[in-house]
Amino acid sequence: MKWSLKNSNSASAPAPAEDLPPVVEEPGETAPPPAPAKKTAHAQVATGRSANRMLDIKVGIHHALLDRINLSSLDKISREELRSGIGEIVAELLIEKDEILNRNEREALVNDVLDELFGLGPLEPLLQDEDVTDILVNGPKNVFVERFGMLEKVRTEFKDERHLMRIIQKIVSAVGRRVDESSPFVDARLADGSRVNAIVAPLAIDGSLLSIRKFAKKKIGIERLVELGSMPEPMAEVLSAVVKSRRNVLISGGTGSGKTTMLNALSSYIDKDHRIVTIEDSAELQLQQDHVARLETRPANIEGRGEVTQRDLVKNALRMRPDRIIVGEVRAGEAFDMLQAMNTGHDGSMTTIHANTARDSLSRLEQMIGMSGIDITSKSSRAQIASAINVVLQVGRLSDGRRKVLSLSEITGMEGDVVTMQDIFQFRIRDRTEDGKVIGDHEATGIRPKFLEHAKSAGINLPAELFRPDLRIS
């Protein structure tokens, strides 16, 4: 085993600063020594010990471990290799500190210490829980998660604000970003691709705020979305034809509605021979092709220089010989450049946007074109949208937490100053059960989309039955 103990009987010097992992106490900081445990039975101690008490014990043990473990070798050993050695040290330290823990508490303590050394401390169990899709930290003592579309508070907590800040700094520094008073909010990502947003004082009043959108370990395809009931099979067939015939797609929806999941799923229909360039603020797309060039924005440095925006990357992507360009989400002036790309030979491109309805998404695009600083009339903006976007897919999260495709619409052109749009499929809510579950179904409107001609040119023939007005799928 490639780890070693320092001589605990000698007054050894503190570990060098570069050896200390980001989650440990800062140099010079000392943890309050744990109070001696009462001489009571194990069961009484186990049941009566508060969460705060366990946190104090963990921090005290953690500090003592720093004087005994050769931290410089941590990057050469695995978590499991270190577990048995740390277990022995913990047992010794508990005796020294006159603390009594039962087997479960001791095992939990070892896991917590390993999480601090190798991972993100208290957040590690939540990151490993496959049912958790979002982790929301509102200060050191309030942590919420989303499971199956519903939010719930969990018992996870940090020792204090400084502990939470060390975890945030560990996350953002790993991707070369920073967060402090001069730059109090940041987007980042974890090693597995999970999306992270953090905002700290002075903007966060009651403690630092951390939001983690977990990265799905299993790639979700359209077939899986059909199984989950997010869309019916006929709609999946139509979307397959849309992507394969290289129609430009705008995916619209609210926060947490499944826009990125849908974008990832649709990408499975892209031709394997196509060169795809992706552009994101924080890379999280899981495209299912080999030929993917991934680009990510860069914030300004401490001197306010070096920023690279999505708009810069969209402009540069046009010089990279892409077949398709995928922008993770348009938020500002890059919308104009994205539409220009769609209009100049990069058919089959896709992006997402925050909007409550398909019609609202077009209004938001128009507003974003205005953010580009280009002097263009409203009618010209709408003409750009009408000629660039072919299909708008509206996704949403229902009140019972389930995510659904709410509509599939086609942009058909312009009438005067208005962009014309027609719905091909819609989701209708029929009722709700006593426990709040939404009852509804998808239905075809009976309109045959104009993009069928493009699909036919690409060798794709969709049966007329898919668009029957009496087609209704629960």
C-alpha positions in Angstrom: 0.0 0.0 0.0 1.5 3.3 -1.1 0.7 5.4 2.0 2.5 5.9 5.3 2.0 7.2 8.8 4.0 10.0 10.2 5.5 9.4 13.6 2.7 10.2 16.0 5.0 10.3 19.0 7.2 13.1 17.7 6.3 16.8 17.2 6.2 16.6 13.5 5.9 19.7 11.3 2.6 20.4 9.6 2.2 19.0 6.1 3.4 21.3 3.3 0.7 23.6 2.0 0.8 22.0 -1.4 0.0 18.6 0.1 -3.2 19.7 1.7 -6.4 18.9 -0.2 -8.8 21.8 -0.8 -11.4 20.5 1.6 -9.3 20.5 4.7 -9.1 23.4 7.2 -7.0 26.3 6.1 -3.4 26.7 7.5 -3.5 28.1 11.0 -7.1 27.1 11.6 -7.7 24.7 14.5 -10.9 22.8 15.1 -12.5 22.9 18.5 -11.4 19.7 20.4 -14.3 17.3 20.8 -15.6 17.1 24.3 -15.0 13.8 26.2 -17.7 11.3 25.6 -19.9 10.3 28.6 -19.2 6.9 30.1 -22.4 5.4 28.9 -23.4 2.3 27.0 -22.7 2.2 23.2 -26.4 2.1 22.4 -27.1 5.2 24.5 -24.3 7.1 22.9 -25.3 6.0 19.4 -28.9 7.0 19.8 -28.3 10.2 21.7 -25.5 11.7 19.5 -26.7 14.7 17.6 -25.7 15.5 14.0 -23.7 18.5 15.2 -21.8 16.4 17.6 -20.9 13.9 14.8 -19.7 16.9 12.7 -17.4 18.1 15.5 -16.0 14.6 16.0 -15.4 14.2 12.2 -13.6 17.5 12.0 -11.5 16.7 15.0 -10.6 13.3 13.6 -9.9 14.9 10.2 -7.4 17.3 11.7 -5.6 14.6 13.6 -5.4 12.5 10.5 -3.6 15.3 8.6 -0.7 14.9 11.1 -0.5 11.2 10.5 -1.1 10.5 6.8 1.5 11.2 4.1 -0.9 13.4 2.0 1.6 13.7 -0.8 0.9 10.1 -1.8 -2.9 10.4 -1.9 -3.0 10.9 -5.7 -1.2 7.5 -6.1 -3.6 5.4 -4.1 -7.2 4.5 -4.5 -10.0 5.1 -2.0 -10.3 1.5 -1.1 -6.6 1.0 -0.5 -6.7 3.9 2.0 -9.9 2.7 3.7 -8.3 0.0 6.0 -5.4 2.2 7.0 -7.7 5.1 7.9 -9.9 2.8 9.8 -7.0 1.8 12.0 -6.0 5.4 12.6 -9.6 6.4 13.4 -9.8 3.6 16.0 -6.6 4.9 17.7 -7.7 8.5 17.6 -11.1 7.7 19.1 -9.4 6.0 22.0 -7.0 9.0 22.5 -10.0 11.4 22.4 -12.1 9.2 24.7 -14.9 9.0 22.1 -17.2 6.0 21.9 -18.7 5.1 18.5 -20.5 1.9 17.5 -19.6 0.0 14.3 -22.0 1.9 12.0 -21.0 5.3 13.3 -17.3 4.4 12.9 -17.8 3.2 9.3 -19.8 6.3 8.5 -16.9 8.4 10.0 -14.3 6.7 7.8 -16.5 7.2 4.8 -16.9 10.9 5.7 -13.2 11.4 6.0 -12.6 9.6 2.7 -15.2 11.9 1.1 -13.4 14.9 2.4 -10.0 13.7 1.1 -11.1 12.3 -2.3 -14.5 13.9 -3.1 -16.9 16.7 -2.1 -17.4 15.9 1.5 -21.1 15.8 2.6 -22.2 16.0 -1.0 -20.6 12.6 -2.0 -23.5 10.4 -0.9 -26.0 12.5 -2.8 -23.8 12.4 -5.9 -23.7 8.6 -5.7 -27.5 8.3 -5.3 -28.8 7.6 -8.8 -32.3 8.7 -7.9 -31.1 12.3 -7.1 -31.1 14.5 -10.2 -30.5 17.9 -8.6 -28.7 19.0 -5.4 -29.6 22.4 -4.1 -27.5 23.9 -1.2 -29.0 27.0 0.6 -26.2 27.7 3.1 -24.4 25.2 5.2 -27.4 23.8 7.0 -30.1 23.6 4.3 -29.7 21.0 1.6 -32.5 19.9 -0.8 -32.5 17.3 -3.6 -34.8 16.5 -6.4 -36.0 12.9 -6.7 -38.5 11.8 -9.3 -39.3 15.4 -10.1 -40.1 16.4 -6.5 -38.0 18.5 -4.1 -37.3 17.3 -0.6 -35.0 18.4 2.2 -32.3 16.0 3.3 -30.2 15.7 6.5 -27.0 16.5 4.8 -25.2 19.6 6.1 -21.8 21.3 6.3 -20.1 22.2 9.5 -20.2 25.9 8.7 -20.0 28.4 5.9 -16.2 28.0 5.6 -16.6 24.3 5.1 -19.2 24.9 2.3 -16.9 27.5 0.7 -14.0 25.1 0.6 -16.1 22.6 -1.3 -17.2 25.3 -3.7 -13.6 26.4 -4.2 -12.6 22.8 -4.9 -15.2 22.4 -7.6 -14.5 25.7 -9.4 -10.7 25.5 -9.2 -10.8 22.1 -10.9 -12.0 23.7 -14.1 -9.9 26.8 -13.8 -12.5 29.2 -12.5 -12.9 31.2 -9.4 -15.5 32.6 -7.1 -15.0 35.3 -4.5 -16.3 38.7 -3.5 -15.1 40.3 -6.7 -16.6 37.5 -8.8 -19.4 36.1 -6.6 -21.1 33.7 -9.0 -19.8 31.1 -11.4 -20.8 28.2 -13.7 -18.6 25.1 -13.5 -18.9 21.4 -13.9 -17.8 18.3 -12.0 -15.4 15.7 -13.4 -18.4 13.5 -14.5 -19.9 16.4 -16.4 -22.6 17.5 -13.8 -23.4 21.1 -14.2 -22.7 23.4 -11.2 -23.7 27.0 -10.4 -22.4 28.7 -7.2 -23.2 32.2 -5.8 -21.5 33.5 -2.7 -21.4 36.6 -0.4 -22.1 39.4 -0.8 -24.8 38.4 -3.2 -25.9 35.3 -1.2 -27.2 36.7 2.0 -27.8 33.7 4.2 -24.9 31.6 3.2 -23.4 30.4 -0.1 -25.7 28.8 -2.7 -24.7 25.8 -4.7 -26.8 24.1 -7.4 -25.7 20.9 -9.0 -27.6 19.4 -12.0 -26.3 15.8 -12.0 -25.0 14.3 -15.2 -26.9 11.2 -16.2 -24.5 8.2 -16.2 -26.7 6.3 -18.6 -27.2 8.0 -22.0 -30.9 8.5 -22.5 -32.2 7.9 -26.1 -35.5 8.5 -27.6 -36.6 4.9 -27.0 -36.1 5.5 -23.2 -38.1 8.7 -23.3 -40.9 6.8 -25.0 -40.7 4.1 -22.3 -40.9 6.8 -19.6 -44.0 8.3 -21.2 -42.3 11.6 -22.1 -43.5 11.2 -25.7 -45.5 8.6 -27.7 -44.0 6.4 -30.4 -45.5 8.3 -33.3 -43.9 11.5 -32.2 -40.6 9.7 -31.8 -40.9 8.6 -35.4 -41.6 12.1 -36.6 -38.6 13.5 -34.6 -36.4 10.9 -36.1 -37.4 12.1 -39.6 -36.9 15.7 -38.5 -33.3 15.1 -37.4 -32.3 12.8 -40.3 -33.7 15.2 -42.9 -31.6 18.0 -41.3 -34.3 20.3 -40.1 -33.2 23.0 -37.7 -34.7 22.4 -34.2 -35.3 24.7 -31.3 -36.0 23.0 -28.0 -38.0 25.2 -25.6 -38.9 24.8 -21.9 -38.6 26.0 -18.4 -35.8 25.3 -15.9 -35.5 21.6 -15.2 -37.9 20.6 -17.9 -35.5 18.3 -19.7 -34.3 20.4 -22.6 -30.7 19.1 -22.4 -31.9 15.5 -22.0 -34.0 15.9 -25.1 -31.2 17.5 -27.1 -28.9 14.6 -26.2 -31.6 12.1 -27.2 -32.3 13.8 -30.5 -28.5 13.7 -31.3 -28.7 9.9 -31.6 -30.4 10.4 -35.0 -27.6 12.5 -36.4 -25.6 10.8 -39.2 -22.4 9.2 -37.8 -20.4 10.8 -40.6 -21.4 14.4 -39.7 -18.9 16.7 -38.0 -20.7 18.3 -35.1 -19.4 21.4 -33.2 -21.0 21.9 -29.7 -20.9 25.2 -27.8 -21.8 25.5 -24.2 -21.2 27.6 -21.1 -20.5 24.5 -19.1 -20.0 21.3 -21.1 -22.7 18.8 -20.3 -24.0 17.5 -23.6 -23.6 13.7 -24.1 -23.7 13.5 -27.9 -23.7 9.9 -29.2 -21.3 10.4 -32.2 -17.5 10.1 -32.5 -16.9 13.2 -34.6 -17.8 15.9 -32.1 -15.7 19.0 -31.4 -16.7 20.4 -28.0 -16.2 24.1 -27.2 -16.8 25.8 -23.8 -16.9 29.5 -22.9 -14.3 31.1 -20.6 -15.0 33.8 -18.1 -12.8 36.9 -17.7 -9.7 36.6 -15.4 -9.2 38.6 -12.3 -8.1 41.6 -14.4 -11.3 41.5 -16.5 -9.5 40.1 -19.5 -9.6 36.9 -21.5 -13.4 36.3 -21.7 -14.6 34.1 -24.5 -18.4 34.2 -25.0 -20.8 31.8 -26.7 -21.0 34.4 -29.5 -17.3 34.3 -30.0 -17.4 30.5 -30.2 -20.3 30.4 -32.6 -18.4 32.8 -35.0 -15.3 30.6 -34.7 -17.3 27.4 -35.2 -18.2 28.6 -38.7 -14.5 28.3 -39.6 -14.3 24.7 -38.3 -16.1 23.1 -41.3 -19.1 21.8 -39.2 -21.9 19.9 -40.7 -24.1 20.8 -37.7 -23.7 23.3 -34.9 -25.3 22.6 -31.5 -25.5 25.4 -28.9 -26.3 24.1 -25.5 -28.5 27.1 -24.8 -28.9 30.5 -26.4 -29.2 33.4 -23.9 -28.1 36.6 -25.6 -26.6 37.9 -28.8 -25.3 34.5 -29.9 -28.8 33.8 -31.0 -28.3 36.0 -34.1 -25.1 34.2 -35.1 -26.8 30.8 -34.5 -29.6 31.8 -36.8 -27.1 33.0 -39.4 -25.4 29.7 -39.2 -28.7 27.8 -39.7 -29.4 30.0 -42.7 -26.0 29.5 -44.4 -25.7 25.8 -45.0 -25.5 24.3 -41.5 -28.8 22.5 -41.7 -29.8 20.2 -39.0 -28.4 22.4 -36.2 -30.1 22.5 -32.8 -30.2 24.6 -29.7 -32.3 25.1 -26.5 -34.0 28.2 -25.0 -35.8 29.1 -21.8 -39.5 29.8 -22.6 -42.9 28.7 -21.4 -44.5 28.1 -24.7 -43.4 27.5 -28.3 -44.7 30.9 -29.3 -42.9 32.6 -26.4 -39.6 31.0 -27.6 -39.9 32.9 -30.8 -40.4 36.2 -28.9 -37.4 35.4 -26.8 -35.3 34.8 -29.8 -36.3 38.1 -31.2 -35.3 39.8 -28.0 -31.9 38.1 -28.1 -31.3 39.3 -31.6 -31.7 42.8 -30.2 -28.9 42.0 -27.7 -26.5 41.4 -30.5 -26.0 45.1 -31.0 -26.9 44.8 -34.7 -29.4 47.4 -36.0 -32.2 45.3 -37.4 -35.9 45.8 -37.5 -38.4 43.6 -35.8 -39.8 42.3 -39.1 -36.2 41.4 -40.3 -35.6 39.6 -37.0 -38.7 37.6 -37.4 -37.9 36.8 -41.0 -34.5 35.5 -39.8 -36.3 33.3 -37.3 -38.9 32.0 -39.8 -36.2 31.1 -42.3 -33.8 29.5 -39.9 -36.0 27.5 -37.4 -38.0 24.6 -38.8 -39.3 22.8 -35.7 -40.0 23.9 -32.2 -40.2 21.2 -29.5 -41.8 22.4 -26.2 -40.9 20.3 -23.2 -42.2 20.8 -19.6 -42.4 19.4 -16.1 -45.9 18.6 -14.9 -47.1 19.4 -11.4 -46.5 15.7 -10.4 -42.9 16.0 -11.4 -43.0 14.0 -14.6 -41.4 15.5 -17.7 -43.3 15.6 -21.0 -43.1 16.8 -24.6 -45.9 19.3 -24.5 -46.0 20.1 -28.2 -44.2 19.6 -31.5 -44.7 22.6 -33.8 -43.6 23.6 -37.3 -42.7 27.1 -38.4 -44.3 27.6 -41.8 -43.2 31.1 -42.8 -44.4 34.7 -42.4 -47.8 36.4 -42.8 -47.2 40.1 -42.7 -45.1 40.8 -39.6 -46.1 37.5 -37.9 -44.1 34.2 -37.8 -46.7 31.5 -38.6 -46.6 28.2 -36.8 -48.7 25.0 -36.7 -48.9 22.3 -34.0 -48.3 18.7 -35.2 -48.7 17.1 -31.8 -50.0 18.4 -28.4 -50.2 17.1 -24.9 -53.7 17.5 -23.3 -54.3 17.3 -19.6 -57.6 15.5 -18.9 -57.7 15.1 -15.2 -55.8 14.6 -11.9 -55.9 11.7 -9.5 -56.5 12.1 -5.8 -52.8 11.8 -5.1 -52.0 14.6 -7.6 -50.9 12.6 -10.6 -51.7 14.2 -13.9 -53.8 12.3 -16.4 -53.4 13.3 -20.0 -52.4 12.1 -23.4 -50.7 13.2 -26.6 -52.8 13.7 -29.7 -52.1 14.5 -33.3 -53.7 17.7 -34.6 -54.3 16.2 -38.1 -52.0 18.6 -39.8 -49.4 17.1 -42.2 -46.1 19.0 -41.7 -44.4 20.7 -44.6 -41.1 19.1 -43.7 -42.4 15.7 -45.0 -41.1 16.7 -48.4 -37.6 17.1 -47.0 -37.9 13.8 -45.3 -39.0 12.2 -48.5 -36.0 13.7 -50.3 -33.8 12.1 -47.7 -35.5 8.7 -48.3 -37.7 8.8 -45.3 -41.4 8.1 -45.8 -43.7 8.6 -42.8 -47.0 6.9 -42.9 -50.1 9.1 -43.0 -51.5 7.3 -40.0 -49.1 9.1 -37.7 -51.0 12.4 -38.3 -54.6 11.2 -38.0 -56.6 13.7 -36.0 -58.1 10.9 -33.9 -54.7 9.6 -32.9 -54.5 9.8 -29.1 -51.9 8.1 -27.0 -52.1 8.1 -23.2 
